């Protein structure tokens, strides 16, 4: 897979900083140049939001973070970078100047993406010596979570560069979407601008206030569009007769006076006051940081819900998340040979917002989830992977005994340690401790029994030799450890 | 709470049928009149979709379904109804005639809502004798899942009627949003129409195809809008400086040529062919029924994810779902006095799409979730409710022993039976069987131990007398039952 080796961000505000977060969290060393006096503070806040979001987003192994460096000059920042992302303020002369400067300083092979939300790439690449490697990569806020980047080439951009950019975005969890032609505002912002103008009229004319308008969106088509977009949604609305029927049915509306499209609203002081006042009434009780956290948690939840879509195959942004996780797993280094003279650390967890009850405590069955995920980690450790399972063998859990010893709170970091109990491999008997990372206290234990089965025959059989070869040294090594205090007990047994 | 007693649906296509499904699933007897020869088939399909979606949507107790009746005439349908919903085709003369006919036949107090997506209520109520009770209640497809109904009054509509309609929609899980003024297309369809016209230009001008346009929406602002809508999202984009800053920053775009708003696209045969062809390429591999199911599962997942939002308090449609569930719980009849001479049936489950692995089997920890939910049901049964917990006492789970005996598949209906083991109430020791409804086979068992605690003192104490009064007869009754075969065992113990 085509990968970015070293990234540079020129301009480090909310957009540039979030690009940097994407790169760094994907393990890519990144250099930022931004002369703004508060640049480090702003980027630091964005980075903290991004890290919190990623901890909730996935249990897949994130790579070691890339190194984040603040450069003293644009030239220093772009040196050695193979992806340079420009995110300076939205003025064509300023952007063109910066991009021309990047072009002069950077490796001629380096890709140069602009975060512009509407300026034509042809206008930006005008003065470049190597314009064929410059394109628009227009992201959406928050860039560290929303996967879209609209990829738009100018007159001098090479198609191969757009394809390469798209390929390089996938390993950082982004979806590059290549447009056929350049146009001001590209696709997303044109759609947004049309809706935004109409929204301004509705507020201006007192049809509703900002909260009502937001409610209309989020209780209806907002949820449709989070998964399918416009045309696929309308295809369903057309029913069995399909898209053609839908167009025939709704086409006439185009002739109706249903929008104020032919006028542009005057965004004068009065209208600005009205909107700002209504927005304060709607959302002012919460600070921006609070709203950002809520937004990010909701986005994470929506992506995780979509990951379960299409009968577990994943849908939309959830399918993308699933592919990103597969990439993370395949890119993760093989576990080091375990030290079999002590319990083995297997898996890390973080108490996710959807894991807690109204008291902020982790729900009972999430303890079981940690142990179930840990037994999956044990199977990966001994070589029971997707290929082994597809070939007809697997381990099935037959029983487990969980003791809950302490509460876990939202955000707590947890980890699981494993001790194998005497087992012949056909039976796999293990004991897990769930510990809190902050103080290593045991918050729960689980005694767990799996059986190795032939899925075709539907009966218990010994594991294949390559699995036994990995499992037996672990079992032998752990045989000399003391029996865990909670093992072999039944429910309610006195200590 | 103000409730609909009997509903009538005049017009039973995709929209009218889905209104009927909302009513019936909320326990409201509903009569439909639709002369279309295939009305019963269409409504039956919508009803099946709605029932499947509700099974996934909530574990809260749905009321017994209302009775669905097909009437031979409009007059027969509206007789005795206190909410009449008109959903006939979108022609002002047709709708006005039907509403005038409803007005003449219905109880003068009955509310009359129109599903029109854009006609002014003033134009619809023109010929009514009791126009003050007529309004637009504009829903969004699929009506049985998306909660929004835009409530719009005409010149003769009483404000009290709009408030009453809003109150009556809440118990059926809908969010009535009252607009200040009537306007063609209301709020939602004006926003949609503006965006739709722009989308048609983008396809017409070959900037992108329908799949790319949908990807642009669903990988970016679609997920933002599913939770927050337009203005709250932009408030965050404005950062600490807030909405006023955002408007100042983005206001100038209004003067830029970023949309084709001033033109209306010609939806001629060529453009229809282009869109229909691209849509086939994008979505044609799946049938409409398949897409509907995927859409509904995704909507359910998004709503469940949002229910966990705002640190478990719920956000947007998820908060609404939570309120709907609280209503269902409070409206559910108190459990009948249990027959204590046998195990007690406690809870029903359905294997949800997010519960299965890639093989379509229920994931290990979801068994534990069924048992944890069942122990919650046991607590409700003995009077441990929110009030009891808020007052400072609760039961904490300390251990459980789960045996997995059989696989469960997507969609399987399951239920749990309980036997109380000897307990003093301070300890609450119980044994659960998880059974498959189709054949009553035991698919898992759980031995479970809870302790009663004073949350302030942080120590084990006896439960209050009112709890003991409910608990002791159950324990005494179950004392004569044989000890369950799986109880008192440790992991790996031979049978």
Interface residues (C-beta under 8 A of the other chain):
Chain A: X14 X118 X140 X141 X146 X147 X148 X150 X175 X177 X178 X179 X180 X181 X183 X184 X185 X187 X188 X189 X190 X191 X192 X193 X194 X195 X196 X197 X198 X199 X200 X202 X205 X206 X207 X208 X209 X210 X211 X212 X213 X214 X215 X216 X217 X218 X219 X220 X221 X222 X223 X224 X225 X226 X227 X228 X229 X230 X231 X232 X233 X235 X236 X237 X239 X240 X242 X243 X244 X247 X248 X251 X253 X254 X255 X256 X257 X258 X259 X261 X262 X264 X265 X267 X272 X275 X276 X278 X279 X280 X282 X283 X288 X291 X292 X294 X295 X297 X298 X299 X301 X302 X303 X304 X305 X306 X308 X309 X310 X311 X312 X313 X315 X316 X317 X320 X353 X354 X356 X357 X358 X360 X363 X364 X365 X366 X368 X369 X371 X372 X375 X396 X397 X398 X399 X400 X401 X402 X403 X404 X405 X410 X427 X429 X447 X448 X449 X487 X488 X489 X490 X491 X492
Chain B: X14 X118 X140 X141 X146 X147 X148 X150 X175 X177 X178 X179 X180 X181 X183 X184 X185 X187 X188 X189 X190 X191 X192 X193 X194 X195 X196 X197 X198 X199 X200 X202 X205 X206 X207 X208 X209 X210 X211 X212 X213 X214 X215 X216 X217 X218 X219 X220 X221 X222 X223 X224 X225 X226 X227 X228 X229 X230 X231 X232 X233 X235 X236 X237 X238 X239 X240 X242 X243 X244 X247 X248 X251 X253 X254 X255 X256 X257 X258 X259 X261 X262 X264 X265 X267 X272 X275 X276 X278 X279 X280 X282 X283 X288 X291 X292 X294 X295 X297 X298 X299 X301 X302 X303 X304 X305 X306 X308 X309 X310 X311 X312 X313 X315 X316 X317 X320 X353 X354 X356 X357 X358 X360 X363 X364 X365 X366 X368 X369 X371 X372 X375 X396 X397 X398 X399 X400 X401 X402 X403 X404 X405 X410 X427 X429 X447 X448 X449 X487 X488 X489 X490 X491 X492
